[in-house]
Amino acid sequence: MREKAAAALHITAQDLLELRVIDEIVPEPAGGAQADHETTAKSLQQALLRTSTTCATSSPNKLVRRRREKYLRIGQFSE
C-alpha cells in the first residue's frame, strides 16, 4: 500500500532524484537498512564524504547560489 501511494504521489526516491529534489539515492543493503547496520553506515558515510568534499571545495557564494537555484526549481514543471 505504501509503495502504491508513494508512486501515485511521485515521491519515490527515483521520482525525487529525477525532479532534482534530492542529489543522490543511497542504496540499502538486501533486507533493508535495519538488516545490516554496518553496510548502511558505510554507504551513508561514503555519500556524506562525497557531499562534504563538494561543499569544502566550493565557495560559500557558489553553495548559496546552487542551494537557492535548487529550491526555486522544486515545484516547477515543464511539458
N, CA, C and O atoms as a DFTB+ gen file, in Angstrom:
316 C
 N C O
     1  1       0.821      -1.199       0.000
     2  2       0.000       0.000       0.000
     3  2       0.868       1.267       0.000
     4  3       0.606       2.199      -0.761
     5  1       1.904       1.300       0.857
     6  2       2.770       2.487       0.921
     7  2       3.454       2.733      -0.417
     8  3       3.573       3.871      -0.872
     9  1       3.906       1.632      -1.045
    10  2       4.607       1.764      -2.316
    11  2       3.694       2.346      -3.388
    12  3       4.126       3.179      -4.185
    13  1       2.430       1.912      -3.415
    14  2       1.475       2.433      -4.391
    15  2       1.210       3.916      -4.155
    16  3       1.145       4.703      -5.099
    17  1       1.057       4.287      -2.885
    18  2       0.808       5.695      -2.557
    19  2       2.001       6.560      -2.957
    20  3       1.827       7.628      -3.543
    21  1       3.207       6.101      -2.642
    22  2       4.411       6.862      -2.999
    23  2       4.534       7.018      -4.497
    24  3       4.877       8.095      -4.984
    25  1       4.255       5.949      -5.239
    26  2       4.340       6.012      -6.697
    27  2       3.279       6.952      -7.259
    28  3       3.561       7.728      -8.172
    29  1       2.070       6.890      -6.727
    30  2       0.982       7.745      -7.210
    31  2       1.274       9.218      -6.948
    32  3       0.921      10.080      -7.752
    33  1       1.915       9.500      -5.829
    34  2       2.238      10.885      -5.469
    35  2       3.570      11.353      -6.051
    36  3       3.956      12.510      -5.884
    37  1       4.264      10.451      -6.731
    38  2       5.582      10.744      -7.306
    39  2       6.576      11.190      -6.240
    40  3       7.297      12.174      -6.405
    41  1       6.593      10.433      -5.136
    42  2       7.544      10.737      -4.074
    43  2       8.452       9.546      -3.776
    44  3       8.976       9.414      -2.670
    45  1       8.632       8.680      -4.773
    46  2       9.615       7.616      -4.605
    47  2      11.004       8.239      -4.691
    48  3      11.159       9.368      -5.156
    49  1      11.993       7.508      -4.249
    50  2      13.366       8.014      -4.319
    51  2      13.735       8.358      -5.755
    52  3      14.346       9.396      -6.010
    53  1      13.367       7.494      -6.690
    54  2      13.694       7.742      -8.099
    55  2      12.988       9.001      -8.611
    56  3      13.586       9.790      -9.342
    57  1      11.714       9.193      -8.231
    58  2      10.984      10.404      -8.630
    59  2      11.690      11.656      -8.103
    60  3      11.894      12.621      -8.840
    61  1      12.058      11.627      -6.827
    62  2      12.703      12.792      -6.216
    63  2      14.059      13.075      -6.843
    64  3      14.464      14.232      -6.957
    65  1      14.762      12.022      -7.249
    66  2      16.042      12.205      -7.931
    67  2      15.818      12.849      -9.299
    68  3      16.519      13.790      -9.670
    69  1      14.845      12.342     -10.041
    70  2      14.545      12.897     -11.370
    71  2      14.069      14.349     -11.281
    72  3      14.361      15.159     -12.161
    73  1      13.337      14.670     -10.216
    74  2      12.871      16.047     -10.023
    75  2      13.955      16.950      -9.438
    76  3      13.767      18.157      -9.291
    77  1      15.090      16.340      -9.108
    78  2      16.258      17.030      -8.554
    79  2      15.970      17.643      -7.184
    80  3      16.558      18.656      -6.807
    81  1      15.052      17.008      -6.446
    82  2      14.793      17.406      -5.065
    83  2      15.897      16.844      -4.177
    84  3      16.324      17.477      -3.212
    85  1      16.349      15.634      -4.527
    86  2      17.461      15.019      -3.810
    87  2      18.645      14.901      -4.762
    88  3      18.473      14.892      -5.981
    89  1      19.826      14.811      -4.207
    90  2      21.037      14.756      -5.021
    91  2      21.468      13.333      -5.346
    92  3      22.158      13.099      -6.338
    93  1      21.066      12.394      -4.520
    94  2      21.578      11.037      -4.678
    95  2      20.678      10.073      -3.913
    96  3      20.049      10.444      -2.922
    97  1      20.628       8.847      -4.384
    98  2      19.951       7.771      -3.661
    99  2      21.039       6.896      -3.058
   100  3      21.907       6.389      -3.769
   101  1      20.986       6.722      -1.751
   102  2      21.938       5.847      -1.073
   103  2      21.295       4.465      -1.017
   104  3      20.271       4.283      -0.357
   105  1      21.884       3.498      -1.700
   106  2      21.268       2.165      -1.750
   107  2      21.267       1.476      -0.388
   108  3      22.197       1.619       0.406
   109  1      20.199       0.730      -0.145
   110  2      20.107      -0.060       1.079
   111  2      20.651      -1.460       0.823
   112  3      20.585      -1.957      -0.302
   113  1      21.180      -2.087       1.847
   114  2      21.596      -3.475       1.690
   115  2      20.369      -4.381       1.545
   116  3      19.251      -3.969       1.854
   117  1      20.577      -5.595       1.082
   118  2      19.481      -6.554       0.960
   119  2      18.789      -6.703       2.311
   120  3      19.445      -6.863       3.340
   121  1      17.469      -6.650       2.300
   122  2      16.709      -6.778       3.541
   123  2      16.446      -5.456       4.228
   124  3      15.740      -5.415       5.236
   125  1      16.995      -4.375       3.706
   126  2      16.755      -3.052       4.282
   127  2      17.845      -2.615       5.243
   128  3      18.676      -3.413       5.676
   129  1      17.820      -1.340       5.564
   130  2      18.850      -0.759       6.432
   131  2      18.873      -1.418       7.804
   132  3      19.936      -1.571       8.406
   133  1      17.701      -1.806       8.295
   134  2      17.643      -2.419       9.624
   135  2      18.288      -3.798       9.663
   136  3      18.634      -4.289      10.738
   137  1      18.452      -4.424       8.506
   138  2      19.013      -5.777       8.454
   139  2      20.535      -5.790       8.512
   140  3      21.136      -6.795       8.894
   141  1      21.161      -4.673       8.133
   142  2      22.629      -4.642       8.090
   143  2      23.096      -3.225       8.403
   144  3      23.353      -2.423       7.504
   145  1      23.196      -2.942       9.675
   146  2      23.559      -1.595      10.123
   147  2      24.944      -1.170       9.645
   148  3      25.150      -0.011       9.286
   149  1      25.881      -2.096       9.639
   150  2      27.252      -1.753       9.264
   151  2      27.349      -1.325       7.798
   152  3      27.968      -0.307       7.488
   153  1      26.745      -2.091       6.906
   154  2      26.762      -1.741       5.482
   155  2      26.025      -0.427       5.249
   156  3      26.464       0.405       4.454
   157  1      24.903      -0.244       5.944
   158  2      24.139       1.002       5.822
   159  2      24.993       2.185       6.260
   160  3      25.039       3.208       5.577
   161  1      25.662       2.048       7.385
   162  2      26.502       3.133       7.898
   163  2      27.637       3.456       6.925
   164  3      27.962       4.625       6.719
   165  1      28.233       2.440       6.334
   166  2      29.322       2.668       5.372
   167  2      28.802       3.381       4.118
   168  3      29.462       4.278       3.593
   169  1      27.631       2.984       3.644
   170  2      27.042       3.642       2.468
   171  2      26.746       5.107       2.759
   172  3      27.024       5.983       1.940
   173  1      26.183       5.360       3.927
   174  2      25.888       6.742       4.306
   175  2      27.168       7.554       4.478
   176  3      27.227       8.718       4.083
   177  1      28.182       6.944       5.062
   178  2      29.459       7.631       5.246
   179  2      30.041       8.047       3.895
   180  3      30.499       9.178       3.732
   181  1      30.022       7.135       2.936
   182  2      30.555       7.446       1.610
   183  2      29.779       8.588       0.955
   184  3      30.374       9.482       0.354
   185  1      28.451       8.556       1.071
   186  2      27.631       9.622       0.483
   187  2      27.914      10.961       1.161
   188  3      28.024      11.990       0.493
   189  1      28.028      10.944       2.474
   190  2      28.308      12.182       3.204
   191  2      29.701      12.723       2.883
   192  3      29.888      13.936       2.786
   193  1      30.669      11.836       2.720
   194  2      32.017      12.275       2.359
   195  2      32.035      12.912       0.968
   196  3      32.712      13.917       0.753
   197  1      31.289      12.325       0.021
   198  2      31.201      12.932      -1.317
   199  2      30.607      14.332      -1.226
   200  3      31.118      15.269      -1.839
   201  1      29.537      14.471      -0.465
   202  2      28.869      15.765      -0.328
   203  2      29.750      16.772       0.395
   204  3      29.841      17.931      -0.011
   205  1      30.396      16.331       1.466
   206  2      31.228      17.269       2.218
   207  2      32.443      17.709       1.408
   208  3      32.899      18.844       1.543
   209  1      32.966      16.825       0.574
   210  2      34.084      17.192      -0.293
   211  2      33.643      18.267      -1.283
   212  3      34.361      19.240      -1.513
   213  1      32.472      18.086      -1.862
   214  2      31.937      19.082      -2.795
   215  2      31.747      20.421      -2.086
   216  3      32.095      21.473      -2.624
   217  1      31.199      20.373      -0.889
   218  2      30.972      21.614      -0.132
   219  2      32.286      22.288       0.253
   220  3      32.404      23.512       0.198
   221  1      33.266      21.484       0.640
   222  2      34.544      22.036       1.095
   223  2      35.327      22.689      -0.035
   224  3      36.132      23.589       0.207
   225  1      35.099      22.246      -1.265
   226  2      35.863      22.781      -2.381
   227  2      35.113      23.879      -3.138
   228  3      35.616      24.394      -4.137
   229  1      33.926      24.235      -2.676
   230  2      33.144      25.291      -3.323
   231  2      33.121      26.525      -2.440
   232  3      33.185      26.431      -1.215
   233  1      33.031      27.672      -3.073
   234  2      32.964      28.909      -2.305
   235  2      31.587      29.018      -1.653
   236  3      30.614      28.459      -2.159
   237  1      31.505      29.734      -0.534
   238  2      30.200      29.929       0.107
   239  2      29.167      30.547      -0.837
   240  3      27.998      30.162      -0.821
   241  1      29.602      31.500      -1.652
   242  2      28.661      32.130      -2.590
   243  2      28.114      31.117      -3.591
   244  3      26.926      31.132      -3.913
   245  1      28.982      30.244      -4.077
   246  2      28.545      29.220      -5.033
   247  2      27.574      28.242      -4.373
   248  3      26.576      27.851      -4.978
   249  1      27.865      27.849      -3.138
   250  2      26.977      26.937      -2.417
   251  2      25.594      27.558      -2.216
   252  3      24.575      26.899      -2.422
   253  1      25.567      28.821      -1.814
   254  2      24.290      29.511      -1.592
   255  2      23.533      29.636      -2.909
   256  3      22.323      29.416      -2.953
   257  1      24.231      29.983      -3.971
   258  2      23.582      30.123      -5.284
   259  2      22.986      28.801      -5.743
   260  3      21.847      28.756      -6.209
   261  1      23.759      27.722      -5.613
   262  2      23.255      26.404      -6.022
   263  2      22.064      25.970      -5.175
   264  3      21.103      25.405      -5.698
   265  1      22.120      26.229      -3.882
   266  2      21.005      25.867      -2.999
   267  2      19.758      26.660      -3.366
   268  3      18.657      26.112      -3.421
   269  1      19.939      27.948      -3.615
   270  2      18.796      28.802      -3.987
   271  2      18.183      28.316      -5.298
   272  3      16.962      28.204      -5.408
   273  1      19.029      28.026      -6.295
   274  2      18.539      27.528      -7.587
   275  2      17.793      26.209      -7.415
   276  3      16.761      25.980      -8.047
   277  1      18.320      25.353      -6.561
   278  2      17.683      24.059      -6.326
   279  2      16.284      24.242      -5.756
   280  3      15.331      23.631      -6.239
   281  1      16.154      25.076      -4.736
   282  2      14.843      25.260      -4.115
   283  2      13.869      26.011      -5.008
   284  3      12.662      25.784      -4.928
   285  1      14.361      26.881      -5.839
   286  2      13.473      27.578      -6.782
   287  2      12.971      26.621      -7.865
   288  3      11.874      26.800      -8.394
   289  1      13.772      25.610      -8.191
   290  2      13.404      24.620      -9.210
   291  2      12.304      23.684      -8.720
   292  3      11.498      23.196      -9.512
   293  1      12.274      23.437      -7.412
   294  2      11.305      22.492      -6.858
   295  2       9.891      23.034      -7.104
   296  3       9.572      24.176      -6.773
   297  1       9.080      22.192      -7.681
   298  2       7.703      22.568      -7.952
   299  2       7.487      23.114      -9.340
   300  3       6.343      23.345      -9.732
   301  1       8.548      23.331     -10.105
   302  2       8.419      23.798     -11.481
   303  2       8.326      22.587     -12.398
   304  3       9.117      21.650     -12.290
   305  1       7.362      22.614     -13.290
   306  2       7.188      21.515     -14.228
   307  2       7.197      22.061     -15.646
   308  3       6.758      23.182     -15.901
   309  1       7.693      21.266     -16.538
   310  2       7.635      21.626     -17.946
   311  2       7.162      20.411     -18.730
   312  3       7.464      19.272     -18.372
   313  1       6.437      20.656     -19.776
   314  2       5.913      19.543     -20.581
   315  2       6.462      19.614     -21.976
   316  3       6.141      18.767     -22.810
